Amino acid sequence: MISDGNVLDVKKAVRNTALELCDKAGLEVGQVVIIGCSSSEISGFNIGSGSNADVGAVVFNEFNKVFSNRGIYIAAQCCEHLNRAIIVEQEAAAGYNVVNVVPTPEAGGAFATAAYKGFKNPVALEAIQADAGLDIGGTLIGMHLKRVAVPLRLENRIIGEATVVAARTRPPLIGGVRASYDESLM
């Protein structure tokens, strides 16, 4: 279980992870980062067995500080009980199907609940196609990344007791061996 003394370590790990993702993924203003986060795993429990609203709020608030200051949108993935719906700011929802659900720690997860409470105008989506992503604790974010995901090896691979897996996306390469590509999109 995460102790009060470990909260500062979690905040630092979240901040460092967010900054490293921004750098390694080359994130720009207006892009979207999908974050799946198990507060149970961060706290040292099996995913889905110890949802912790305080941990969810700490993690969301730290990510939100980093990403919102850079003009990057967070897409908070709900847990499997809500079919991994997405919570985003309304302005990031253009072109996506809005659904009617309000996450709770028991159905949606602590992180998505914190996002819903922390966003100015939250909406829920069935799905999104994000530019990069963070999977904290084995939450399976892949369905919400753009089609070609590229794994990123981060220095910051642990938050609390949870492992962190990161990815960025790139446009698909087409045309075969005779084609030329724009290296800046790789």
BAMARZA-509686 format. One record per residue (C-alpha): residue number from 1; residue in one letter; z, y negated, x negated. Coordinates in steps of 0.1 Angstrom, whole numbers. Each point is the difference from the previous one (the first is absolute). Layout:
// BAMARZA-509686
<site><tinu>NUM</tinu><drentor>a</drentor><pz>Z</pz><py>Y</py><px>X</px></site>
...
//
This chain:
// BAMARZA-509686
<site><tinu>1</tinu><drentor>m</drentor><pz>0</pz><py>0</py><px>0</px></site>
<site><tinu>2</tinu><drentor>i</drentor><pz>-8</pz><py>-35</py><px>-13</px></site>
<site><tinu>3</tinu><drentor>s</drentor><pz>31</pz><py>-20</py><px>-8</px></site>
<site><tinu>4</tinu><drentor>d</drentor><pz>5</pz><py>-37</py><px>1</px></site>
<site><tinu>5</tinu><drentor>g</drentor><pz>-2</pz><py>-1</py><px>-38</px></site>
<site><tinu>6</tinu><drentor>n</drentor><pz>-35</pz><py>16</py><px>2</px></site>
<site><tinu>7</tinu><drentor>v</drentor><pz>-13</pz><py>-26</py><px>24</px></site>
<site><tinu>8</tinu><drentor>l</drentor><pz>-8</pz><py>-23</py><px>-28</px></site>
<site><tinu>9</tinu><drentor>d</drentor><pz>-18</pz><py>28</py><px>-19</px></site>
<site><tinu>10</tinu><drentor>v</drentor><pz>-20</pz><py>7</py><px>32</px></site>
<site><tinu>11</tinu><drentor>k</drentor><pz>-10</pz><py>-36</py><px>3</px></site>
<site><tinu>12</tinu><drentor>k</drentor><pz>-10</pz><py>-2</py><px>-36</px></site>
<site><tinu>13</tinu><drentor>a</drentor><pz>-21</pz><py>32</py><px>2</px></site>
<site><tinu>14</tinu><drentor>v</drentor><pz>-17</pz><py>-12</py><px>32</px></site>
<site><tinu>15</tinu><drentor>r</drentor><pz>-8</pz><py>-34</py><px>-15</px></site>
<site><tinu>16</tinu><drentor>n</drentor><pz>-13</pz><py>15</py><px>-32</px></site>
<site><tinu>17</tinu><drentor>t</drentor><pz>-21</pz><py>26</py><px>19</px></site>
<site><tinu>18</tinu><drentor>a</drentor><pz>-15</pz><py>-27</py><px>22</px></site>
<site><tinu>19</tinu><drentor>l</drentor><pz>-9</pz><py>-22</py><px>-30</px></site>
<site><tinu>20</tinu><drentor>e</drentor><pz>-15</pz><py>29</py><px>-19</px></site>
<site><tinu>21</tinu><drentor>l</drentor><pz>-21</pz><py>11</py><px>30</px></site>
<site><tinu>22</tinu><drentor>c</drentor><pz>-13</pz><py>-36</py><px>4</px></site>
<site><tinu>23</tinu><drentor>d</drentor><pz>-10</pz><py>0</py><px>-37</px></site>
<site><tinu>24</tinu><drentor>k</drentor><pz>-15</pz><py>35</py><px>-3</px></site>
<site><tinu>25</tinu><drentor>a</drentor><pz>-18</pz><py>-1</py><px>33</px></site>
<site><tinu>26</tinu><drentor>g</drentor><pz>-13</pz><py>-35</py><px>-5</px></site>
<site><tinu>27</tinu><drentor>l</drentor><pz>12</pz><py>-10</py><px>35</px></site>
<site><tinu>28</tinu><drentor>e</drentor><pz>-12</pz><py>-33</py><px>14</px></site>
<site><tinu>29</tinu><drentor>v</drentor><pz>9</pz><py>-24</py><px>28</px></site>
<site><tinu>30</tinu><drentor>g</drentor><pz>-6</pz><py>16</py><px>34</px></site>
<site><tinu>31</tinu><drentor>q</drentor><pz>0</pz><py>36</py><px>-11</px></site>
<site><tinu>32</tinu><drentor>v</drentor><pz>22</pz><py>26</py><px>15</px></site>
<site><tinu>33</tinu><drentor>v</drentor><pz>25</pz><py>24</py><px>-16</px></site>
<site><tinu>34</tinu><drentor>i</drentor><pz>11</pz><py>30</py><px>21</px></site>
<site><tinu>35</tinu><drentor>i</drentor><pz>36</pz><py>10</py><px>-7</px></site>
<site><tinu>36</tinu><drentor>g</drentor><pz>15</pz><py>33</py><px>11</px></site>
<site><tinu>37</tinu><drentor>c</drentor><pz>37</pz><py>0</py><px>-8</px></site>
<site><tinu>38</tinu><drentor>s</drentor><pz>27</pz><py>26</py><px>6</px></site>
<site><tinu>39</tinu><drentor>s</drentor><pz>34</pz><py>-16</py><px>0</px></site>
<site><tinu>40</tinu><drentor>s</drentor><pz>14</pz><py>36</py><px>1</px></site>
<site><tinu>41</tinu><drentor>e</drentor><pz>-17</pz><py>9</py><px>-33</px></site>
<site><tinu>42</tinu><drentor>i</drentor><pz>10</pz><py>-33</py><px>-16</px></site>
<site><tinu>43</tinu><drentor>s</drentor><pz>36</pz><py>9</py><px>10</px></site>
<site><tinu>44</tinu><drentor>g</drentor><pz>-3</pz><py>35</py><px>-15</px></site>
<site><tinu>45</tinu><drentor>f</drentor><pz>-5</pz><py>19</py><px>33</px></site>
<site><tinu>46</tinu><drentor>n</drentor><pz>-30</pz><py>20</py><px>12</px></site>
<site><tinu>47</tinu><drentor>i</drentor><pz>-27</pz><py>-20</py><px>17</px></site>
<site><tinu>48</tinu><drentor>g</drentor><pz>9</pz><py>-7</py><px>36</px></site>
<site><tinu>49</tinu><drentor>s</drentor><pz>36</pz><py>12</py><px>-3</px></site>
<site><tinu>50</tinu><drentor>g</drentor><pz>19</pz><py>-31</py><px>-8</px></site>
<site><tinu>51</tinu><drentor>s</drentor><pz>-17</pz><py>-31</py><px>12</px></site>
<site><tinu>52</tinu><drentor>n</drentor><pz>18</pz><py>-31</py><px>-12</px></site>
<site><tinu>53</tinu><drentor>a</drentor><pz>-7</pz><py>-34</py><px>16</px></site>
<site><tinu>54</tinu><drentor>d</drentor><pz>17</pz><py>-19</py><px>-29</px></site>
<site><tinu>55</tinu><drentor>v</drentor><pz>-22</pz><py>17</py><px>-26</px></site>
<site><tinu>56</tinu><drentor>g</drentor><pz>-31</pz><py>-6</py><px>21</px></site>
<site><tinu>57</tinu><drentor>a</drentor><pz>9</pz><py>-37</py><px>3</px></site>
<site><tinu>58</tinu><drentor>v</drentor><pz>7</pz><py>-4</py><px>-37</px></site>
<site><tinu>59</tinu><drentor>v</drentor><pz>-33</pz><py>17</py><px>-10</px></site>
<site><tinu>60</tinu><drentor>f</drentor><pz>-21</pz><py>-19</py><px>26</px></site>
<site><tinu>61</tinu><drentor>n</drentor><pz>16</pz><py>-34</py><px>-9</px></site>
<site><tinu>62</tinu><drentor>e</drentor><pz>-7</pz><py>5</py><px>-37</px></site>
<site><tinu>63</tinu><drentor>f</drentor><pz>-36</pz><py>11</py><px>5</px></site>
<site><tinu>64</tinu><drentor>n</drentor><pz>-6</pz><py>-28</py><px>25</px></site>
<site><tinu>65</tinu><drentor>k</drentor><pz>12</pz><py>-26</py><px>-26</px></site>
<site><tinu>66</tinu><drentor>v</drentor><pz>-25</pz><py>12</py><px>-26</px></site>
<site><tinu>67</tinu><drentor>f</drentor><pz>-30</pz><py>7</py><px>23</px></site>
<site><tinu>68</tinu><drentor>s</drentor><pz>3</pz><py>-30</py><px>24</px></site>
<site><tinu>69</tinu><drentor>n</drentor><pz>3</pz><py>-24</py><px>-30</px></site>
<site><tinu>70</tinu><drentor>r</drentor><pz>-33</pz><py>13</py><px>-12</px></site>
<site><tinu>71</tinu><drentor>g</drentor><pz>-17</pz><py>-1</py><px>35</px></site>
<site><tinu>72</tinu><drentor>i</drentor><pz>-2</pz><py>38</py><px>2</px></site>
<site><tinu>73</tinu><drentor>y</drentor><pz>8</pz><py>17</py><px>33</px></site>
<site><tinu>74</tinu><drentor>i</drentor><pz>24</pz><py>29</py><px>3</px></site>
<site><tinu>75</tinu><drentor>a</drentor><pz>-10</pz><py>28</py><px>24</px></site>
<site><tinu>76</tinu><drentor>a</drentor><pz>32</pz><py>20</py><px>6</px></site>
<site><tinu>77</tinu><drentor>q</drentor><pz>-7</pz><py>36</py><px>9</px></site>
<site><tinu>78</tinu><drentor>c</drentor><pz>23</pz><py>15</py><px>27</px></site>
<site><tinu>79</tinu><drentor>c</drentor><pz>11</pz><py>36</py><px>-3</px></site>
<site><tinu>80</tinu><drentor>e</drentor><pz>-16</pz><py>30</py><px>16</px></site>
<site><tinu>81</tinu><drentor>h</drentor><pz>19</pz><py>-4</py><px>33</px></site>
<site><tinu>82</tinu><drentor>l</drentor><pz>-23</pz><py>-30</py><px>6</px></site>
<site><tinu>83</tinu><drentor>n</drentor><pz>-30</pz><py>17</py><px>-14</px></site>
<site><tinu>84</tinu><drentor>r</drentor><pz>2</pz><py>-22</py><px>-31</px></site>
<site><tinu>85</tinu><drentor>a</drentor><pz>-8</pz><py>-31</py><px>19</px></site>
<site><tinu>86</tinu><drentor>i</drentor><pz>-2</pz><py>-32</py><px>-20</px></site>
<site><tinu>87</tinu><drentor>i</drentor><pz>21</pz><py>-32</py><px>4</px></site>
<site><tinu>88</tinu><drentor>v</drentor><pz>-17</pz><py>-32</py><px>-12</px></site>
<site><tinu>89</tinu><drentor>e</drentor><pz>0</pz><py>-37</py><px>5</px></site>
<site><tinu>90</tinu><drentor>q</drentor><pz>-23</pz><py>-8</py><px>29</px></site>
<site><tinu>91</tinu><drentor>e</drentor><pz>-24</pz><py>-20</py><px>-22</px></site>
<site><tinu>92</tinu><drentor>a</drentor><pz>-7</pz><py>32</py><px>-20</px></site>
<site><tinu>93</tinu><drentor>a</drentor><pz>-9</pz><py>20</py><px>31</px></site>
<site><tinu>94</tinu><drentor>a</drentor><pz>-34</pz><py>-15</py><px>7</px></site>
<site><tinu>95</tinu><drentor>g</drentor><pz>-25</pz><py>28</py><px>7</px></site>
<site><tinu>96</tinu><drentor>y</drentor><pz>26</pz><py>27</py><px>4</px></site>
<site><tinu>97</tinu><drentor>n</drentor><pz>14</pz><py>17</py><px>32</px></site>
<site><tinu>98</tinu><drentor>v</drentor><pz>33</pz><py>-15</py><px>10</px></site>
<site><tinu>99</tinu><drentor>v</drentor><pz>24</pz><py>25</py><px>16</px></site>
<site><tinu>100</tinu><drentor>n</drentor><pz>33</pz><py>-5</py><px>18</px></site>
<site><tinu>101</tinu><drentor>v</drentor><pz>30</pz><py>14</py><px>-19</px></site>
<site><tinu>102</tinu><drentor>v</drentor><pz>31</pz><py>-15</py><px>-16</px></site>
<site><tinu>103</tinu><drentor>p</drentor><pz>13</pz><py>21</py><px>-29</px></site>
<site><tinu>104</tinu><drentor>t</drentor><pz>36</pz><py>10</py><px>-3</px></site>
<site><tinu>105</tinu><drentor>p</drentor><pz>17</pz><py>18</py><px>-29</px></site>
<site><tinu>106</tinu><drentor>e</drentor><pz>-1</pz><py>32</py><px>20</px></site>
<site><tinu>107</tinu><drentor>a</drentor><pz>-37</pz><py>-3</py><px>11</px></site>
<site><tinu>108</tinu><drentor>g</drentor><pz>-20</pz><py>-20</py><px>-24</px></site>
<site><tinu>109</tinu><drentor>g</drentor><pz>24</pz><py>-2</py><px>-29</px></site>
<site><tinu>110</tinu><drentor>a</drentor><pz>23</pz><py>-25</py><px>-16</px></site>
<site><tinu>111</tinu><drentor>f</drentor><pz>-27</pz><py>-17</py><px>-20</px></site>
<site><tinu>112</tinu><drentor>a</drentor><pz>-24</pz><py>-5</py><px>29</px></site>
<site><tinu>113</tinu><drentor>t</drentor><pz>29</pz><py>-12</py><px>21</px></site>
<site><tinu>114</tinu><drentor>a</drentor><pz>9</pz><py>-26</py><px>-26</px></site>
<site><tinu>115</tinu><drentor>a</drentor><pz>-36</pz><py>-11</py><px>-2</px></site>
<site><tinu>116</tinu><drentor>y</drentor><pz>-2</pz><py>-4</py><px>38</px></site>
<site><tinu>117</tinu><drentor>k</drentor><pz>32</pz><py>-21</py><px>-1</px></site>
<site><tinu>118</tinu><drentor>g</drentor><pz>-11</pz><py>-19</py><px>-32</px></site>
<site><tinu>119</tinu><drentor>f</drentor><pz>-35</pz><py>-10</py><px>9</px></site>
<site><tinu>120</tinu><drentor>k</drentor><pz>-6</pz><py>-33</py><px>19</px></site>
<site><tinu>121</tinu><drentor>n</drentor><pz>-25</pz><py>16</py><px>25</px></site>
<site><tinu>122</tinu><drentor>p</drentor><pz>1</pz><py>38</py><px>-4</px></site>
<site><tinu>123</tinu><drentor>v</drentor><pz>-25</pz><py>23</py><px>17</px></site>
<site><tinu>124</tinu><drentor>a</drentor><pz>-4</pz><py>37</py><px>-2</px></site>
<site><tinu>125</tinu><drentor>l</drentor><pz>-34</pz><py>16</py><px>-8</px></site>
<site><tinu>126</tinu><drentor>e</drentor><pz>-12</pz><py>36</py><px>3</px></site>
<site><tinu>127</tinu><drentor>a</drentor><pz>-16</pz><py>-2</py><px>-35</px></site>
<site><tinu>128</tinu><drentor>i</drentor><pz>-11</pz><py>-23</py><px>-27</px></site>
<site><tinu>129</tinu><drentor>q</drentor><pz>-22</pz><py>2</py><px>-31</px></site>
<site><tinu>130</tinu><drentor>a</drentor><pz>21</pz><py>-16</py><px>-28</px></site>
<site><tinu>131</tinu><drentor>d</drentor><pz>-11</pz><py>-11</py><px>-34</px></site>
<site><tinu>132</tinu><drentor>a</drentor><pz>29</pz><py>16</py><px>-19</px></site>
<site><tinu>133</tinu><drentor>g</drentor><pz>31</pz><py>19</py><px>9</px></site>
<site><tinu>134</tinu><drentor>l</drentor><pz>35</pz><py>12</py><px>-10</px></site>
<site><tinu>135</tinu><drentor>d</drentor><pz>14</pz><py>34</py><px>12</px></site>
<site><tinu>136</tinu><drentor>i</drentor><pz>37</pz><py>-1</py><px>-5</px></site>
<site><tinu>137</tinu><drentor>g</drentor><pz>16</pz><py>34</py><px>5</px></site>
<site><tinu>138</tinu><drentor>g</drentor><pz>-30</pz><py>21</py><px>12</px></site>
<site><tinu>139</tinu><drentor>t</drentor><pz>-10</pz><py>-19</py><px>31</px></site>
<site><tinu>140</tinu><drentor>l</drentor><pz>-37</pz><py>9</py><px>-2</px></site>
<site><tinu>141</tinu><drentor>i</drentor><pz>-18</pz><py>-34</py><px>2</px></site>
<site><tinu>142</tinu><drentor>g</drentor><pz>-35</pz><py>13</py><px>-9</px></site>
<site><tinu>143</tinu><drentor>m</drentor><pz>-13</pz><py>-2</py><px>35</px></site>
<site><tinu>144</tinu><drentor>h</drentor><pz>5</pz><py>-38</py><px>-1</px></site>
<site><tinu>145</tinu><drentor>l</drentor><pz>-19</pz><py>-7</py><px>-32</px></site>
<site><tinu>146</tinu><drentor>k</drentor><pz>-37</pz><py>-10</py><px>-2</px></site>
<site><tinu>147</tinu><drentor>r</drentor><pz>-23</pz><py>30</py><px>-6</px></site>
<site><tinu>148</tinu><drentor>v</drentor><pz>0</pz><py>1</py><px>-38</px></site>
<site><tinu>149</tinu><drentor>a</drentor><pz>36</pz><py>0</py><px>-13</px></site>
<site><tinu>150</tinu><drentor>v</drentor><pz>7</pz><py>-1</py><px>-37</px></site>
<site><tinu>151</tinu><drentor>p</drentor><pz>35</pz><py>11</py><px>-12</px></site>
<site><tinu>152</tinu><drentor>l</drentor><pz>20</pz><py>-24</py><px>-20</px></site>
<site><tinu>153</tinu><drentor>r</drentor><pz>26</pz><py>11</py><px>-26</px></site>
<site><tinu>154</tinu><drentor>l</drentor><pz>28</pz><py>-25</py><px>3</px></site>
<site><tinu>155</tinu><drentor>e</drentor><pz>28</pz><py>-5</py><px>-26</px></site>
<site><tinu>156</tinu><drentor>n</drentor><pz>23</pz><py>-5</py><px>30</px></site>
<site><tinu>157</tinu><drentor>r</drentor><pz>-2</pz><py>35</py><px>16</px></site>
<site><tinu>158</tinu><drentor>i</drentor><pz>35</pz><py>2</py><px>16</px></site>
<site><tinu>159</tinu><drentor>i</drentor><pz>18</pz><py>-21</py><px>26</px></site>
<site><tinu>160</tinu><drentor>g</drentor><pz>35</pz><py>12</py><px>5</px></site>
<site><tinu>161</tinu><drentor>e</drentor><pz>-4</pz><py>38</py><px>1</px></site>
<site><tinu>162</tinu><drentor>a</drentor><pz>-36</pz><py>-1</py><px>14</px></site>
<site><tinu>163</tinu><drentor>t</drentor><pz>-32</pz><py>6</py><px>-20</px></site>
<site><tinu>164</tinu><drentor>v</drentor><pz>-27</pz><py>-27</py><px>3</px></site>
<site><tinu>165</tinu><drentor>v</drentor><pz>-37</pz><py>8</py><px>1</px></site>
<site><tinu>166</tinu><drentor>a</drentor><pz>-25</pz><py>-29</py><px>-1</px></site>
<site><tinu>167</tinu><drentor>a</drentor><pz>-37</pz><py>-4</py><px>7</px></site>
<site><tinu>168</tinu><drentor>r</drentor><pz>-26</pz><py>-27</py><px>1</px></site>
<site><tinu>169</tinu><drentor>t</drentor><pz>-34</pz><py>3</py><px>17</px></site>
<site><tinu>170</tinu><drentor>r</drentor><pz>-35</pz><py>-9</py><px>-11</px></site>
<site><tinu>171</tinu><drentor>p</drentor><pz>-34</pz><py>0</py><px>17</px></site>
<site><tinu>172</tinu><drentor>p</drentor><pz>-19</pz><py>34</py><px>0</px></site>
<site><tinu>173</tinu><drentor>l</drentor><pz>-25</pz><py>4</py><px>-28</px></site>
<site><tinu>174</tinu><drentor>i</drentor><pz>-34</pz><py>9</py><px>13</px></site>
<site><tinu>175</tinu><drentor>g</drentor><pz>-34</pz><py>6</py><px>-16</px></site>
<site><tinu>176</tinu><drentor>g</drentor><pz>6</pz><py>27</py><px>-26</px></site>
<site><tinu>177</tinu><drentor>v</drentor><pz>-9</pz><py>-1</py><px>-37</px></site>
<site><tinu>178</tinu><drentor>r</drentor><pz>-27</pz><py>-27</py><px>2</px></site>
<site><tinu>179</tinu><drentor>a</drentor><pz>22</pz><py>-25</py><px>18</px></site>
<site><tinu>180</tinu><drentor>s</drentor><pz>18</pz><py>-30</py><px>-16</px></site>
<site><tinu>181</tinu><drentor>y</drentor><pz>34</pz><py>-11</py><px>11</px></site>
<site><tinu>182</tinu><drentor>d</drentor><pz>20</pz><py>-32</py><px>1</px></site>
<site><tinu>183</tinu><drentor>e</drentor><pz>28</pz><py>8</py><px>-25</px></site>
<site><tinu>184</tinu><drentor>s</drentor><pz>23</pz><py>-26</py><px>16</px></site>
<site><tinu>185</tinu><drentor>l</drentor><pz>2</pz><py>22</py><px>32</px></site>
<site><tinu>186</tinu><drentor>m</drentor><pz>10</pz><py>31</py><px>-20</px></site>
//
